[in-house]
Amino acid sequence: SSAILVFMRLGIRYTLMLAVLSLHLHVSAQDTVTVVLSESGGVYSEFASQLGTALGLGNGSKAAMRVVNLNALKDEPAGRGGQGQVWVAVGTPAMTALARKPPNAPVMNVLVPRASFRSLARSGGRTLDSKNFSAVYFDQPWSRQLALIQNAVPGRRVGILLGKDSADLLGSLQAAAREANMVVNIETVAEEADLLPSLKRLLPNSDALLAVPDAAIYNRSNIATILLTSYRAKVPLFGFSSSYVKAGALAAVFSQPGQIAQQVAEIIQKLPASGSLPAPQSPKYFSIAVNDQVRLSLELTLADEAQLLQKLKQVPEGGP
């Protein structure tokens, strides 16, 4: 009889384990993850590839992933979606398209600037709809960016150029600066002709220049001018991607496509049966790059990338 009791207990445990496992599969392995790329190739396609890997597709997973280019989205059936599905918009154009013609499923937006998402959510009435329209931002939280500057330069005055698309960030930026005991000096660039005069007014009162992802200011036609002008003033530029560091910025904290993909995969795997998305959030995983040539030219002493990374991992994220 004792043997029978043992087998009964094992049977109950096994049944419970199967129930938990089946619930986990229902919640975490969405029937279909539809990824909409703003354009094929580059970081967008890299993100899609890394997301498939992070979701464990092809390893017996119940999930499936479709990748659709934005220019082919018009051929998708209207209102496509349903329970157990989630859409991932990669890049601002894809985000804009899915906001204007939302599918019948939650949409997670990735590789989009914080300012662009907030502006679109506000104009489209989606501000209070984060359960269906959310994001993992492209840009890092202010606390993390300011901590990098604190660990790289001796001064505490940070100069920032804001444009029409990024002006909405002013309040959260000032709050983060106060929390970090730093001073931010802001110049607003209304037109492209204002860029150089605004920069020249900003640099004498700044120990560092922090770039924000505003395409009206930081673009291919302007970046060389900004880098050269700030370098001549001996004010290091802190970028928001590794490409900026290669171009001449002193340093940057940024998230690679694979790191964003890992975060998005974790979100998808933890989705409840309702499919409700979490609130918009900053990147969880990140990297640091330093331009040693610029560091030597500006005669700055700072820790190496690995040490800086460990220091920034200790910094509370603060507000998104």
C-alpha positions in Angstrom: 0.0 0.0 0.0 2.9 2.3 0.7 4.1 1.8 -2.9 0.7 2.7 -4.2 0.7 5.9 -2.1 4.1 6.8 -3.6 2.9 6.3 -7.1 -0.2 8.4 -6.4 1.9 11.2 -5.0 4.2 11.1 -8.0 1.1 11.0 -10.3 -0.3 14.1 -8.7 3.0 15.9 -8.9 3.4 14.9 -12.5 -0.2 16.2 -13.3 0.5 19.5 -11.6 3.8 19.8 -13.5 2.1 19.3 -16.8 -0.6 21.8 -15.9 2.0 24.4 -15.0 4.0 23.6 -18.1 0.9 23.9 -20.4 0.0 27.2 -18.8 3.6 28.5 -19.3 3.4 27.5 -23.0 0.1 29.2 -23.4 1.4 32.4 -21.9 4.9 32.5 -23.2 4.9 30.9 -26.6 2.6 33.2 -28.6 1.1 31.4 -31.6 2.5 34.0 -33.9 4.9 36.9 -33.4 4.7 39.2 -36.4 7.7 41.4 -36.9 7.3 44.4 -39.1 10.6 45.9 -40.4 10.8 49.6 -41.3 13.2 48.4 -44.0 15.1 45.2 -44.8 18.8 44.8 -43.8 20.9 46.5 -41.3 20.0 46.7 -37.6 16.3 46.0 -38.3 17.0 42.6 -39.9 19.7 41.9 -37.2 17.1 42.5 -34.5 14.6 40.1 -36.2 17.2 37.4 -36.5 18.3 37.8 -32.8 14.6 37.8 -31.7 14.0 34.5 -33.3 17.1 33.1 -31.6 16.1 34.6 -28.2 12.6 33.1 -28.5 14.1 29.7 -29.1 12.4 29.2 -32.5 13.3 26.0 -34.2 14.1 24.2 -30.9 10.7 22.7 -30.4 9.1 26.0 -29.5 5.3 26.3 -30.0 5.8 29.9 -31.2 6.2 31.0 -34.8 7.6 34.2 -36.1 6.7 36.0 -39.3 8.9 38.8 -40.6 7.1 41.4 -42.9 8.7 44.4 -44.6 6.8 47.6 -44.2 6.3 48.0 -47.9 4.5 44.7 -48.0 2.3 45.4 -45.0 -0.5 46.8 -47.3 -1.0 43.3 -48.6 -1.8 42.0 -45.0 -5.5 41.3 -44.3 -7.2 44.1 -42.5 -7.4 43.6 -38.7 -5.2 40.5 -38.8 -4.4 39.3 -35.3 -6.1 37.5 -32.4 -5.5 35.9 -29.1 -2.1 34.6 -28.7 -0.5 37.0 -31.2 1.7 40.0 -30.7 3.2 42.4 -33.3 6.6 43.9 -33.1 7.2 47.2 -35.0 10.9 47.7 -35.7 11.9 51.3 -36.2 9.9 54.6 -36.3 8.3 54.1 -39.8 6.9 50.7 -38.8 5.7 52.1 -35.5 3.9 55.0 -37.3 2.3 52.6 -39.8 0.9 50.3 -37.1 -0.3 53.2 -35.1 -2.3 54.5 -38.0 -3.7 51.1 -39.0 -3.5 49.0 -35.8 -3.8 45.2 -36.0 -6.2 43.3 -33.8 -3.4 42.5 -31.5 -0.9 44.2 -29.1 2.0 46.1 -30.7 5.4 46.3 -29.1 7.6 49.0 -30.7 11.4 48.7 -30.7 14.4 50.7 -31.9 12.4 53.8 -31.6 13.4 57.0 -29.8 11.5 57.8 -26.6 10.5 61.2 -28.0 9.1 59.8 -31.2 7.0 57.1 -29.4 5.6 59.6 -26.9 4.7 62.1 -29.6 3.0 59.4 -31.7 1.2 57.9 -28.7 -0.1 61.4 -27.7 -1.2 62.4 -31.2 -2.9 59.1 -31.8 -4.6 58.9 -28.5 -2.6 55.9 -27.4 -0.9 57.5 -24.3 -3.2 55.5 -21.9 -3.2 52.4 -24.1 0.2 50.9 -23.2 -1.4 47.4 -22.8 -1.9 47.4 -26.5 0.7 49.8 -27.7 4.0 49.9 -25.9 7.7 50.2 -26.5 11.3 49.3 -25.6 13.0 52.6 -26.3 16.1 53.0 -28.4 17.6 55.6 -26.1 19.0 54.9 -22.6 17.5 56.3 -19.4 18.9 59.7 -18.5 20.3 58.4 -15.2 22.5 55.9 -17.1 23.7 58.5 -19.6 24.5 61.1 -17.0 26.4 58.4 -14.9 28.6 57.7 -17.9 29.4 61.5 -18.2 30.1 61.6 -14.4 32.6 58.8 -14.7 34.3 60.3 -17.8 34.8 64.0 -17.2 35.5 66.1 -14.1 32.8 68.8 -14.7 29.1 68.5 -14.0 27.7 70.9 -16.7 26.1 69.0 -19.6 25.1 70.8 -22.8 22.2 69.4 -24.8 20.7 70.5 -28.1 17.0 69.8 -28.4 14.8 70.1 -31.5 11.1 70.1 -32.2 10.9 66.4 -31.9 12.9 66.1 -28.7 11.7 69.3 -26.8 9.2 67.1 -24.9 12.2 65.4 -23.1 13.1 68.6 -21.2 11.2 67.9 -18.0 12.4 64.4 -17.5 16.0 65.4 -18.4 16.0 68.3 -15.8 14.6 66.0 -13.1 17.3 63.3 -13.8 20.0 66.0 -13.7 18.8 67.2 -10.3 18.8 63.7 -9.0 22.4 63.2 -10.3 23.5 66.6 -8.9 24.4 67.8 -12.3 23.5 70.9 -14.3 22.0 70.7 -17.8 22.2 73.6 -20.2 19.7 73.5 -23.0 19.6 75.1 -26.4 16.6 74.6 -28.6 17.2 74.3 -32.3 14.0 75.4 -34.2 15.5 75.5 -37.7 18.6 73.9 -39.2 20.2 77.3 -39.7 20.1 77.7 -35.8 22.2 74.7 -35.2 25.7 76.1 -35.3 24.9 79.4 -33.5 23.1 77.3 -30.8 26.0 75.0 -30.4 28.5 77.8 -30.1 26.4 79.4 -27.4 26.2 76.1 -25.6 29.8 74.9 -25.6 31.4 77.6 -23.4 29.0 76.7 -20.5 29.4 72.9 -20.9 31.9 70.3 -19.7 30.3 67.7 -22.0 27.8 67.6 -24.9 25.2 64.9 -24.8 23.6 63.8 -28.0 19.9 62.8 -28.2 18.3 60.8 -31.0 16.7 63.7 -32.8 17.1 63.3 -36.6 16.6 67.1 -37.1 19.9 67.7 -35.2 22.0 64.6 -35.3 22.0 63.4 -38.9 24.6 62.6 -41.6 24.8 66.2 -42.8 25.3 67.7 -39.4 27.3 65.3 -37.3 30.7 66.2 -38.7 30.1 69.9 -37.9 28.9 69.1 -34.4 31.9 66.8 -33.7 34.5 69.2 -35.1 33.0 72.3 -33.3 32.8 70.5 -29.9 36.3 69.0 -30.3 37.8 72.4 -31.0 36.1 73.7 -27.9 37.6 70.8 -26.0 34.1 69.6 -25.0 33.7 65.9 -25.5 30.5 64.6 -27.2 28.7 61.6 -25.7 26.8 59.7 -28.4 23.9 57.3 -28.4 25.4 54.5 -30.6 28.7 52.9 -31.3 28.9 54.6 -34.7 29.1 58.0 -33.0 32.1 56.8 -31.0 33.8 55.6 -34.2 33.0 59.0 -35.8 34.7 60.9 -33.0 32.5 61.0 -29.9 34.3 60.3 -26.7 31.9 57.6 -25.5 28.4 56.2 -25.7 26.1 53.9 -23.7 23.8 52.0 -26.1 22.0 48.8 -26.7 22.8 46.5 -29.5 20.0 44.9 -31.6 20.6 41.6 -29.9 20.3 43.1 -26.5 17.0 44.7 -27.3 15.8 41.4 -28.9 16.6 39.6 -25.6 14.5 42.0 -23.6 11.6 41.8 -26.1 11.8 38.0 -26.0 11.6 38.1 -22.2 8.5 40.3 -22.4 6.8 38.1 -25.0 7.5 35.0 -22.9 6.0 36.5 -19.8 2.8 37.9 -21.5 -0.4 36.9 -19.8 -3.1 35.1 -21.7 -4.8 38.5 -22.3 -1.7 39.6 -24.2 -1.5 42.9 -22.2 1.9 44.5 -22.7 3.9 46.1 -19.9 4.4 49.9 -19.8 7.0 51.5 -22.2 10.5 50.9 -20.8 14.1 51.7 -21.3 16.7 49.2 -22.5 17.6 46.6 -19.9 20.8 45.3 -21.4 23.4 47.7 -22.7 27.0 48.2 -23.8 29.6 51.0 -23.6 32.1 52.2 -26.2 35.0 54.6 -25.7 37.2 56.3 -28.3 40.7 56.1 -26.9 42.1 58.5 -29.5 39.7 61.2 -28.5 40.3 60.5 -24.8 44.1 60.9 -25.3 43.6 64.1 -27.4 41.4 65.7 -24.7 43.8 64.5 -22.0 41.1 62.7 -20.1 41.5 59.8 -17.7 38.7 57.3 -17.4 38.2 53.7 -16.7 38.1 51.1 -19.5 34.9 50.0 -21.1 34.5 46.9 -18.9 34.9 48.9 -15.7 32.6 51.6 -16.9 30.0 49.0 -17.8 30.1 47.5 -14.3 29.8 51.0 -12.7 26.7 51.8 -14.8 25.1 48.5 -14.0 24.9 49.8 -10.4 23.0 52.9 -11.4 19.3 52.9 -10.7 17.4 53.2 -13.9 15.1 56.1 -12.8 12.2 57.1 -14.9 11.8 56.0 -18.5 
